[in-house]
Amino acid sequence: MSLKIAIAQINFLVGNIAANVQHIIESAHTARDELGADIIVFPELTITGYPAEDLLLRKDFIAAANNAVYSLAEQVSGIALVVGYPELDGDRLYNSAVVLHQGVTLANYRKQALPNYGVFDEQRYFAEGSQPCVFEFNGTFIGLTICEDVWQGGIIAKTKQAGAELLLTLNASPFNAGKIHQREAVICEQIKAAQIPLVYVNQIGGQDELIFDGASFVTDSNGELVFRAAEFAEQISVIEFHEGLPVANHCAPQYEATAGIYQALVLGIKDYVRKNGFSGAILGLSGGIDSALVLALAVDALGADKVEAVLMPSRYTQDMSNEDAVLQANAMGVQYHIVPIEPAVNAFTGMLADIFAGTKKDTTEENIQARCRGVILMAMSNKQGRLLLTTGNKSEMSVGYATLYGDMAGGFAPIKDVPKLLVYALANYRNSLSPVIPERVITRPPSAELAPDQVDADSLPPYDILDPILERYVEQDQAADEIIAAGFKREDVARAISLVDRNEYKRRQSPPCIRITSRAFGRDRRYPITSGYRGI
């Protein structure tokens, strides 16, 4: 007895139900006609895309999603579809999976484990299912689960007890560094304990700050991988089962950690630009490491013809910064413009001269420079319909080392979740593929160049000290005493934590980012702006 199951690791657009249904139909025809599949399994909430957030609170949206399921059943024949959708039953909404075949509903399953931690907020929208679901197809009894269900052994065990000989699980499991290893380790251990084969189908693509990395897989009943799809790529694959056992297939190699993060950032930029209808991207290229990395990411995501760079030197910009920026723009084949900001800075300082009379120069004057650059970039973005990418990193965003309405101005912040030390690692990785970032950009001390001979170390602890402190405080929620006990100087810890605590107002006004760590600023770290809490 043979059964061919297609894994539809494809990229959906949240909210575009009609386009998603068409994508389902085309994928099903491909799996049926070209791959000979009997069943095709799609990711979690296929119809609406994941996460649909508060679109799920709209009655018209839910009605359209449920109607799409009914129409889908009539539009595909010759292959069974396993599709995720938000199922409305009375006044309750469920995160469900339906099995459609020859115009008939063979089974319907309601997700039982609703995650409500980190980036997940499913209990805001969905009611819990309570029953396992098993259906018979071509002589095989198949159980359905959805994402978080398979992280809990009890649900797997109950599904097997209900008669399942094989599990299909629909997933929207987002990427963060190391997640693929964790995902496979946990689920393979659960499957080994339950002794039942599993087909794990994961979503692919960027959705605002979330990246879904794919890497769908199949295990045998011992929890051993027999197939893995590629990371960060759309792919329809077929796995054959003989007498209920999966036939070993190709296991795509996993990216090394830094390379995987780079691919996630590239996919995030590509999908944000594409799905939001921008004609391309634009960014300020300073000759520093952060903007150099963002330019490389943008070109790799969109192509050189879709990316534009703007050099905006001031009186404090060193010649080598301009030289290196031009070198990289030429190496990557992007169009660039040089727009000196001195006339704009002089105009603003002249306008404010009487008001500022009798005061000392401070960061106010430094910020005017950054804000002049922001105005220039936003004007070009508006005129050309290109998305303005900001270039601040996580270390800077953590401590507020950025200018509101200046270098923070823009529509998307690709490296806002990338700590400074990782910026260097990613730049070196990109240069290992082809040397596009000038070496001097990587080796020179980082500087905002808003004052004479300015370097970041004038205002911040060295990044090899700052980044580990920030990781412990921001991502791991460690208290100051814990961080100090780990070997960090009290003054460094106090300085870093104080800056983090008092700059929430800046982070809240920054553009969305691409989440690559386990705790990004955004949907999984939500701190009040107005707060009497101080970490030290």
VOKE-607734 format. One record per residue (C-alpha): x, y negated, z. Coordinates in steps of 0.2 Angstrom, whole numbers, padded with zeros to 4 digits, always signed. Last residue first. Example, Ala and Ser with C-alpha at 12.3 -4.5 7.8 and 13.67 -1.06 7.14 Angstrom:
2
+0068+0005+0036+0062+0022+0039
END
This chain:
536
+0095-0246+0194+0082-0239+0183+0071-0254+0185+0052-0254+0185+0043-0270+0187+0035-0268+0170+0028-0278+0156+0034-0270+0140+0027-0253+0145+0036-0237+0140+0031-0226+0126+0045-0213+0122+0037-0199+0110+0028-0210+0098+0041-0223+0096+0059-0225+0102+0065-0207+0098+0067-0193+0110+0072-0176+0104+0083-0184+0091+0081-0186+0072+0065-0197+0071+0066-0208+0056+0061-0226+0061+0046-0238+0062+0050-0257+0062+0055-0266+0078+0043-0276+0088+0041-0263+0102+0060-0261+0102+0062-0280+0106+0049-0280+0120+0057-0264+0128+0073-0274+0130+0074-0277+0149+0075-0258+0154+0088-0254+0141+0100-0268+0145+0099-0264+0164+0102-0246+0160+0118-0250+0150+0125-0262+0163+0122-0251+0178+0129-0236+0170+0145-0245+0165+0147-0253+0182+0144-0236+0191+0158-0228+0180+0153-0212+0172+0158-0195+0179+0142-0184+0179+0138-0191+0197+0136-0208+0189+0123-0201+0177+0114-0192+0191+0114-0208+0201+0107-0218+0187+0092-0206+0185+0091-0194+0170+0077-0196+0158+0085-0184+0146+0082-0195+0130+0084-0213+0136+0095-0211+0152+0106-0196+0147+0107-0201+0129+0111-0219+0134+0125-0214+0145+0132-0203+0132+0131-0217+0119+0139-0231+0130+0155-0222+0134+0161-0217+0117+0152-0233+0111+0164-0244+0121+0154-0254+0134+0145-0269+0126+0146-0287+0124+0164-0290+0119+0166-0272+0113+0154-0277+0098+0167-0287+0091+0168-0306+0088+0183-0315+0080+0174-0331+0078+0155-0329+0081+0141-0321+0071+0152-0307+0064+0140-0293+0071+0156-0283+0074+0162-0264+0073+0181-0261+0075+0189-0256+0059+0191-0237+0054+0174-0233+0046+0173-0249+0035+0191-0248+0031+0188-0231+0023+0177-0238+0010+0160-0229+0009+0158-0220-0007+0171-0206-0006+0161-0191-0013+0154-0176-0003+0166-0178+0011+0162-0197+0011+0144-0193+0016+0150-0182+0031+0162-0196+0036+0147-0209+0036+0137-0196+0046+0150-0194+0059+0152-0213+0060+0133-0216+0062+0133-0201+0075+0144-0212+0086+0132-0226+0084+0117-0217+0090+0104-0213+0076+0086-0216+0080+0085-0233+0073+0095-0226+0057+0081-0227+0044+0073-0243+0051+0058-0247+0039+0049-0263+0035+0061-0277+0038+0066-0290+0051+0077-0283+0065+0093-0291+0057+0084-0308+0060+0066-0309+0066+0071-0302+0083+0090-0301+0083+0099-0285+0089+0110-0279+0103+0094-0275+0113+0102-0261+0123+0093-0246+0116+0091-0254+0099+0110-0256+0097+0113-0238+0102+0099-0232+0091+0106-0240+0075+0101-0256+0066+0101-0256+0047+0084-0263+0042+0077-0257+0026+0067-0269+0016+0055-0260+0005+0055-0266-0013+0040-0275-0021+0052-0287-0030+0045-0304-0024+0041-0298-0006+0057-0289-0004+0067-0304-0010+0058-0316+0002+0060-0303+0016+0079-0302+0013+0082-0321+0013+0071-0324+0028+0080-0311+0038+0097-0318+0033+0092-0335+0040+0086-0326+0055+0104-0318+0058+0112-0335+0056+0099-0343+0068+0103-0329+0081+0121-0335+0082+0115-0352+0086+0104-0346+0100+0117-0335+0106+0126-0350+0114+0131-0367+0109+0130-0379+0124+0116-0391+0126+0117-0410+0126+0107-0412+0110+0097-0396+0106+0081-0405+0101+0091-0419+0092+0101-0406+0082+0086-0394+0078+0083-0400+0060+0102-0401+0057+0104-0383+0065+0091-0377+0053+0098-0385+0037+0116-0380+0042+0111-0362+0044+0102-0363+0027+0116-0370+0018+0129-0358+0026+0119-0342+0021+0129-0337+0006+0119-0327-0006+0129-0313-0015+0119-0301-0025+0120-0283-0028+0115-0270-0041+0119-0252-0036+0131-0241-0044+0137-0232-0029+0155-0236-0031+0151-0254-0036+0140-0257-0021+0154-0249-0010+0168-0260-0016+0157-0275-0015+0153-0272+0003+0172-0268+0006+0177-0285-0001+0164-0295+0008+0169-0287+0024+0187-0289+0020+0185-0307+0018+0179-0310+0036+0162-0317+0039+0162-0330+0051+0158-0345+0040+0143-0334+0034+0142-0321+0021+0125-0314+0014+0128-0299+0003+0112-0292-0004+0110-0274-0010+0097-0267-0021+0091-0249-0023+0080-0241-0036+0093-0240-0050+0105-0231-0038+0093-0217-0035+0080-0215-0022+0086-0204-0008+0104-0203-0011+0104-0222-0015+0095-0225+0001+0106-0214+0012+0122-0222+0005+0115-0239+0008+0110-0235+0025+0127-0228+0029+0136-0244+0023+0123-0255+0032+0128-0247+0049+0147-0246+0046+0150-0264+0042+0153-0273+0025+0138-0283+0027+0125-0275+0015+0108-0282+0018+0095-0270+0011+0083-0268-0003+0072-0252-0007+0062-0246-0022+0046-0249-0031+0036-0247-0015+0020-0236-0016+0018-0231+0002+0021-0212-0002+0036-0215-0012+0045-0227+0000+0042-0217+0015+0045-0201+0006+0062-0205+0000+0068-0214+0016+0063-0199+0027+0070-0186+0015+0087-0195+0015+0086-0196+0034+0082-0177+0036+0096-0173+0024+0109-0183+0034+0103-0174+0050+0105-0157+0042+0123-0162+0036+0127-0167+0054+0121-0150+0061+0127-0138+0048+0113-0134+0036+0106-0117+0036+0108-0104+0023+0092-0098+0014+0088-0080+0019+0083-0071+0003+0072-0056+0004+0069-0040+0015+0053-0031+0011+0041-0035+0025+0032-0020+0033+0013-0017+0033+0014-0001+0022+0025-0012+0010+0024-0031+0012+0031-0042-0002+0036-0060+0002+0032-0073-0011+0040-0091-0011+0033-0108-0015+0046-0121-0011+0047-0140-0007+0064-0144+0000+0070-0151+0017+0077-0134+0023+0076-0119+0011+0065-0104+0014+0070-0090+0026+0067-0072+0024+0070-0055+0033+0073-0063+0050+0073-0050+0064+0059-0051+0077+0058-0032+0079+0041-0032+0070+0049-0040+0054+0052-0058+0053+0047-0071+0039+0053-0089+0038+0048-0107+0034+0063-0118+0034+0051-0133+0031+0060-0148+0038+0045-0159+0043+0051-0177+0046+0042-0188+0058+0044-0207+0058+0031-0211+0045+0027-0194+0038+0042-0186+0029+0041-0170+0020+0039-0151+0022+0026-0141+0032+0030-0124+0040+0024-0107+0035+0029-0093+0048+0024-0075+0042+0026-0063+0057+0028-0045+0059+0022-0037+0075+0031-0030+0090+0025-0041+0103+0041-0043+0113+0051-0045+0097+0038-0057+0090+0040-0068+0105+0059-0067+0104+0059-0072+0086+0048-0087+0090+0059-0094+0103+0075-0091+0093+0068-0097+0076+0061-0113+0083+0077-0117+0094+0088-0114+0079+0077-0125+0068+0076-0139+0081+0095-0142+0083+0093-0160+0078+0075-0165+0077+0062-0159+0064+0044-0158+0065+0034-0142+0066+0018-0143+0056+0014-0124+0056+0002-0111+0049+0005-0094+0057+0001-0077+0048+0002-0062+0059+0003-0044+0054-0005-0028+0061-0019-0037+0070-0031-0026+0079-0038-0038+0093-0024-0032+0104-0012-0040+0091-0021-0056+0093-0021-0055+0112-0002-0052+0112+0002-0067+0100-0009-0078+0111+0000-0072+0127+0017-0075+0119+0016-0093+0119+0027-0102+0106+0016-0093+0093+0000-0103+0097+0010-0120+0096+0009-0118+0077-0007-0110+0072-0012-0092+0073-0021-0080+0061-0021-0061+0062-0021-0049+0048-0028-0031+0047-0021-0023+0031-0032-0013+0019-0032-0025+0005-0038-0039+0017-0045-0036+0034-0047-0051+0046-0041-0055+0064-0045-0070+0074-0041-0072+0092-0054-0082+0103-0053-0097+0114-0051-0112+0103-0047-0128+0111-0056-0145+0107-0046-0157+0096-0043-0176+0095-0034-0183+0110-0029-0165+0115-0018-0165+0100-0006-0179+0105+0011-0172+0099+0026-0183+0098+0033-0177+0115+0020-0168+0124+0001-0164+0121+0002-0147+0112-0015-0139+0109-0014-0120+0112-0030-0111+0105-0031-0116+0087-0047-0111+0080-0048-0097+0067-0060-0094+0052-0061-0078+0042-0067-0071+0026-0075-0087+0019-0082-0082+0002-0079-0091-0015-0068-0077-0022-0057-0078-0006-0056-0091+0007-0047-0089+0024-0050-0104+0036-0038-0112+0048-0043-0123+0062-0038-0138+0073-0055-0140+0080-0067-0155+0082-0082-0154+0094-0098-0164+0092-0108-0150+0082-0094-0140+0074-0082-0150+0065-0067-0141+0058-0051-0151+0055-0042-0141+0041-0028-0128+0038-0029-0117+0023-0026-0098+0020-0031-0095+0002-0035-0078-0006-0030-0076-0024-0040-0071-0040-0051-0086-0038-0049-0105-0035-0062-0119-0037-0077-0112-0027-0068-0110-0011-0060-0127-0013-0078-0135-0013-0082-0129+0004-0065-0134+0011-0066-0151+0003-0083-0154+0011-0075-0151+0028-0062-0164+0024-0074-0177+0018-0085-0175+0033-0070-0177+0044-0065-0193+0035-0083-0200+0036-0084-0197+0054-0068-0206+0058-0059-0200+0074-0047-0189+0064-0041-0204+0055-0034-0208+0073-0019-0197+0070-0018-0188+0053-0003-0179+0059-0002-0169+0048-0010-0168+0031-0029-0169+0029-0033-0153+0019-0017-0144+0025-0021-0146+0043-0006-0133+0047+0004-0127+0033-0002-0116+0018-0003-0097+0016-0006-0090-0001-0013-0072-0003-0012-0059-0016+0003-0066-0025+0008-0061-0043+0022-0074-0043+0018-0084-0059+0000-0082-0061-0006-0081-0043+0007-0091-0034+0007-0105-0047-0012-0105-0047-0012-0107-0028+0000-0121-0029-0010-0130-0042-0026-0128-0031-0018-0133-0015-0010-0149-0023-0027-0153-0030-0034-0152-0013-0020-0163-0006-0024-0176-0019-0042-0176-0015-0039-0177+0004-0027-0192+0003-0026-0195+0022-0009-0188+0025+0000-0185+0009+0006-0167+0008+0023-0159+0004+0024-0140+0001+0030-0125+0009+0017-0113+0002+0022-0096+0007+0015-0083-0004+0010-0066+0002+0011-0050-0008+0003-0035-0001+0007-0017-0005+0000+0000+0000
END
